[in-house]
């Protein structure tokens, strides 16, 4: 439970719960505190899949802000979540801003988490944590696209700090975990064992269903933009794809292509893009 911080900042919490009845997924419960809301659910591919758009009206995140999204999908529900625009983490030389995602996927349920890019301004201090728990028969397909600095204006991430933690579990049993700490101006940002000078890094996770070797090979054959690098790892019910490059658009295009291959496996449906991506 979030508690009021000692410093100024937005305190926002959004709780969503989905249920499936008679082949229709519905938003059964929603509670919010502060500036995190959801628009009316959409059904562009029929009643089985509920498309949801999360809106953060302030448009940016500053030091002292705390955002928490908790989602629970009941048995058999299918949900796609996205946002209308990039998340912007503004300069904050003192207090850090925090975001926590808690995603609980019930038996036979499917969640797609498809946000736009996260832009971390120079001198921002960001702490991001994602916890995903998948019950038997459930599946998850999601990504995170991270831009260090405003690349369009030539800004570099010369100071500040980003701390990321992602934990994936199957029915409460830890299955995959990753920690990442990036310091602004660190040699790691330029090192060949780090980001190799690329301002954009991205991660895609597909979990809960086994991806056959031939599909893994198809994923590895997907092209990327010039100068970018990618890699795919596949093991028991988990596929991880990574992208390092100079373009958020390039990262998204790469992940959209992978999604076309992976969504039929993860949820038994062809890939349908959210309407908001075309506005």
C-alpha positions as CSV (number, residue, x, y, z in Angstrom):
1,X,0.0,0.0,0.0
2,X,1.4,3.4,-0.9
3,X,1.8,5.9,1.8
4,X,2.2,9.7,1.4
5,X,5.8,10.7,0.9
6,X,7.5,13.3,3.0
7,X,8.3,15.3,-0.1
8,X,5.9,16.8,-2.6
9,X,4.8,14.6,-5.5
10,X,1.9,12.9,-7.1
11,X,0.7,9.7,-5.4
12,X,-1.2,7.6,-7.9
13,X,-2.6,4.1,-7.6
14,X,-4.8,2.2,-10.1
15,X,-6.3,-1.2,-9.4
16,X,-8.0,-3.1,-12.2
17,X,-9.7,-6.5,-12.1
18,X,-11.0,-8.4,-15.2
19,X,-13.4,-11.3,-15.4
20,X,-14.6,-13.5,-18.3
21,X,-18.2,-14.7,-18.5
22,X,-20.0,-16.2,-21.6
23,X,-16.9,-15.5,-23.7
24,X,-16.7,-11.8,-22.9
25,X,-13.9,-10.2,-20.9
26,X,-15.1,-7.3,-18.8
27,X,-13.5,-4.8,-16.5
28,X,-15.1,-6.1,-13.3
29,X,-13.6,-3.7,-10.8
30,X,-11.5,-0.5,-11.0
31,X,-10.3,1.8,-8.2
32,X,-8.0,4.8,-8.6
33,X,-6.3,7.3,-6.4
34,X,-4.6,10.3,-7.9
35,X,-3.8,10.9,-11.6
36,X,-4.1,7.4,-13.1
37,X,-7.3,6.5,-14.9
38,X,-8.6,4.2,-17.6
39,X,-10.7,5.1,-20.5
40,X,-13.8,3.1,-21.5
41,X,-12.8,-0.4,-22.6
42,X,-12.8,-1.2,-26.3
43,X,-13.5,-4.4,-28.2
44,X,-12.0,-4.0,-31.7
45,X,-11.6,-7.8,-32.1
46,X,-14.8,-9.0,-30.5
47,X,-15.9,-9.5,-26.9
48,X,-13.3,-12.0,-25.9
49,X,-10.4,-9.5,-25.6
50,X,-10.8,-6.3,-23.6
51,X,-8.6,-3.4,-24.8
52,X,-7.8,-0.9,-22.1
53,X,-6.0,2.5,-22.3
54,X,-4.4,3.8,-19.1
55,X,-4.1,7.6,-19.0
56,X,-1.8,9.6,-16.8
57,X,-3.1,13.2,-17.2
58,X,-0.1,15.1,-15.8
59,X,1.8,13.7,-18.8
60,X,5.2,13.5,-17.0
61,X,6.8,12.1,-13.9
62,X,9.0,14.2,-11.5
63,X,10.9,13.5,-8.4
64,X,8.7,12.4,-5.5
65,X,6.0,11.0,-7.8
66,X,4.9,7.4,-7.0
67,X,2.8,5.5,-9.5
68,X,1.4,2.0,-8.9
69,X,-0.7,-0.1,-11.2
70,X,-2.1,-3.4,-9.9
71,X,-3.9,-5.7,-12.3
72,X,-5.6,-9.0,-11.7
73,X,-7.0,-11.2,-14.5
74,X,-9.5,-13.8,-13.4
75,X,-9.7,-17.2,-15.1
76,X,-10.0,-17.2,-18.9
77,X,-10.0,-13.4,-19.3
78,X,-8.0,-11.7,-22.1
79,X,-6.7,-8.2,-21.8
80,X,-4.6,-5.8,-23.9
81,X,-3.3,-2.6,-22.2
82,X,-1.6,0.4,-23.8
83,X,-1.2,4.2,-23.2
84,X,-1.8,7.2,-25.4
85,X,1.7,8.6,-25.3
86,X,5.3,8.2,-24.1
87,X,6.0,8.2,-20.3
88,X,8.3,11.1,-19.6
89,X,10.6,11.1,-16.5
90,X,11.7,14.7,-15.9
91,X,14.9,16.0,-14.5
92,X,15.0,15.5,-10.7
93,X,18.5,15.9,-9.2
94,X,17.3,15.1,-5.7
95,X,14.3,12.9,-5.0
96,X,13.6,9.8,-7.1
97,X,10.3,9.0,-8.8
98,X,8.9,5.5,-8.6
99,X,6.7,3.2,-10.7
100,X,5.5,-0.3,-9.7
101,X,3.5,-2.7,-11.8
102,X,1.9,-5.8,-10.2
103,X,0.4,-8.1,-12.8
104,X,-1.5,-11.2,-11.7
105,X,-2.6,-13.4,-14.5
106,X,-5.1,-16.1,-13.6
107,X,-5.5,-19.6,-15.0
108,X,-6.0,-19.6,-18.8
109,X,-5.9,-15.8,-18.8
110,X,-3.8,-13.6,-21.2
111,X,-2.3,-10.2,-20.7
112,X,-0.6,-8.0,-23.2
113,X,1.2,-5.0,-21.8
114,X,2.1,-2.8,-24.8
115,X,3.2,0.7,-23.6
116,X,4.8,3.4,-25.8
117,X,8.4,4.3,-25.0
118,X,9.6,5.6,-21.6
119,X,11.8,8.7,-22.0
120,X,14.2,9.4,-19.2
121,X,15.4,13.0,-19.3
122,X,19.0,13.9,-18.4
123,X,19.4,14.2,-14.6
124,X,16.2,12.1,-13.9
125,X,16.1,9.6,-11.1
126,X,13.8,6.8,-11.9
127,X,13.0,3.5,-10.0
128,X,10.9,1.0,-11.9
129,X,9.7,-2.3,-10.7
130,X,7.5,-4.9,-12.5
131,X,6.2,-8.1,-10.9
132,X,4.4,-10.7,-13.1
133,X,2.8,-13.8,-11.7
134,X,1.2,-16.3,-14.1
135,X,-1.1,-19.1,-13.1
136,X,-1.3,-22.4,-15.0
137,X,-2.5,-22.0,-18.5
138,X,-2.1,-18.2,-18.4
139,X,0.3,-16.2,-20.6
140,X,1.9,-12.8,-20.8
141,X,3.3,-10.8,-23.7
142,X,4.7,-7.4,-22.9
143,X,7.5,-4.9,-23.6
144,X,9.4,-1.9,-22.2
145,X,11.2,0.6,-24.5
146,X,13.6,2.9,-22.7
147,X,15.1,6.0,-24.2
148,X,18.0,7.7,-22.4
149,X,17.6,11.4,-22.9
150,X,15.5,13.1,-25.6
151,X,17.3,11.7,-28.6
152,X,15.4,13.9,-31.1
153,X,17.0,17.0,-29.5
154,X,20.4,15.4,-29.0
155,X,20.1,15.2,-25.3
156,X,22.3,12.6,-23.6
157,X,21.9,10.9,-20.3
158,X,24.9,12.5,-18.7
159,X,23.7,12.4,-15.0
160,X,21.0,10.8,-13.0
161,X,20.1,7.2,-12.3
162,X,17.7,4.5,-13.5
163,X,17.0,1.4,-11.4
164,X,14.9,-1.3,-13.0
165,X,13.8,-4.6,-11.5
166,X,11.6,-7.2,-13.3
167,X,10.5,-10.5,-11.6
168,X,8.5,-13.2,-13.4
169,X,6.9,-16.1,-11.5
170,X,4.7,-19.1,-12.4
171,X,2.1,-19.7,-9.7
172,X,4.3,-17.9,-7.1
173,X,7.4,-19.8,-8.0
174,X,10.2,-17.4,-9.3
175,X,11.1,-18.2,-12.9
176,X,13.1,-15.3,-14.2
177,X,14.5,-12.1,-12.7
178,X,16.5,-9.1,-13.9
179,X,18.1,-6.1,-12.2
180,X,19.5,-3.1,-14.0
181,X,21.2,0.0,-12.7
182,X,22.2,2.8,-15.1
183,X,24.1,5.8,-14.0
184,X,24.1,8.9,-16.1
185,X,27.5,9.4,-17.8
186,X,28.7,5.9,-16.7
187,X,31.3,4.2,-18.9
188,X,28.8,1.3,-19.1
189,X,26.6,3.3,-21.4
190,X,29.4,3.4,-24.0
191,X,31.0,0.0,-23.3
192,X,30.5,-2.9,-25.7
193,X,29.3,-5.0,-22.7
194,X,26.8,-2.3,-21.9
195,X,24.7,-0.2,-24.3
196,X,27.6,0.4,-26.7
197,X,26.6,4.1,-27.0
198,X,23.0,3.4,-28.0
199,X,20.4,5.6,-26.3
200,X,17.5,3.2,-26.7
201,X,17.3,-0.2,-25.1
202,X,14.2,-2.4,-25.0
203,X,13.0,-5.7,-23.6
204,X,10.1,-8.0,-24.7
205,X,8.9,-10.9,-22.6
206,X,6.6,-13.7,-23.8
207,X,5.8,-16.2,-21.1
208,X,3.5,-18.9,-20.1
209,X,3.4,-21.0,-23.3
210,X,6.2,-22.9,-25.0
211,X,7.6,-21.3,-28.1
212,X,8.7,-24.0,-30.6
213,X,12.2,-23.9,-32.1
214,X,10.9,-23.1,-35.6
215,X,9.1,-20.0,-34.2
216,X,12.1,-19.0,-32.3
217,X,14.1,-19.2,-35.5
218,X,11.5,-17.0,-37.3
219,X,11.8,-14.5,-34.5
220,X,15.5,-14.4,-34.8
221,X,15.1,-13.8,-38.6
222,X,13.1,-10.6,-38.0
223,X,15.1,-7.6,-39.4
224,X,16.0,-4.5,-37.4
225,X,17.0,-1.0,-38.4
226,X,20.6,-0.2,-39.5
227,X,23.1,0.0,-36.6
228,X,20.8,-1.7,-34.1
229,X,21.5,-4.9,-32.3
230,X,19.0,-7.6,-31.1
231,X,19.1,-10.9,-29.4
232,X,16.6,-13.6,-28.4
233,X,16.7,-16.2,-25.7
234,X,14.2,-19.0,-25.2
235,X,13.8,-21.5,-22.4
236,X,11.1,-23.2,-20.5
237,X,7.9,-21.2,-21.3
238,X,9.8,-17.9,-21.5
239,X,11.1,-16.0,-24.5
240,X,13.1,-12.9,-24.1
241,X,13.9,-10.4,-26.9
242,X,16.3,-7.5,-26.6
243,X,16.9,-4.5,-28.8
244,X,19.7,-1.8,-28.5
245,X,19.7,1.0,-31.0
246,X,19.1,4.7,-31.6
247,X,15.4,4.8,-32.4
248,X,12.3,4.1,-30.2
249,X,10.4,3.7,-33.4
250,X,12.8,1.1,-34.6
251,X,12.4,-0.8,-31.3
252,X,8.6,-0.7,-31.5
253,X,8.6,-1.8,-35.2
254,X,10.9,-4.8,-34.2
255,X,8.6,-5.8,-31.3
256,X,5.4,-5.4,-33.4
257,X,6.9,-7.8,-35.9
258,X,7.8,-10.3,-33.1
259,X,4.3,-9.9,-31.7
260,X,2.8,-11.1,-35.0
261,X,4.7,-14.3,-34.6
262,X,4.1,-14.7,-30.8
263,X,0.6,-13.6,-30.2
264,X,-1.0,-16.6,-31.9
265,X,1.0,-18.8,-29.5
266,X,0.4,-16.8,-26.4
267,X,-3.3,-16.3,-26.8
268,X,-4.4,-18.2,-29.9
269,X,-5.3,-15.1,-31.9
270,X,-3.7,-13.1,-34.7
271,X,-2.1,-9.8,-33.8
272,X,-4.5,-6.9,-33.8
273,X,-3.1,-3.4,-33.1
274,X,-4.8,-1.1,-30.6
275,X,-6.9,1.6,-32.2
276,X,-5.0,4.4,-30.4
277,X,-1.8,3.5,-32.2
278,X,-3.4,4.9,-35.4
279,X,-4.5,8.2,-33.9
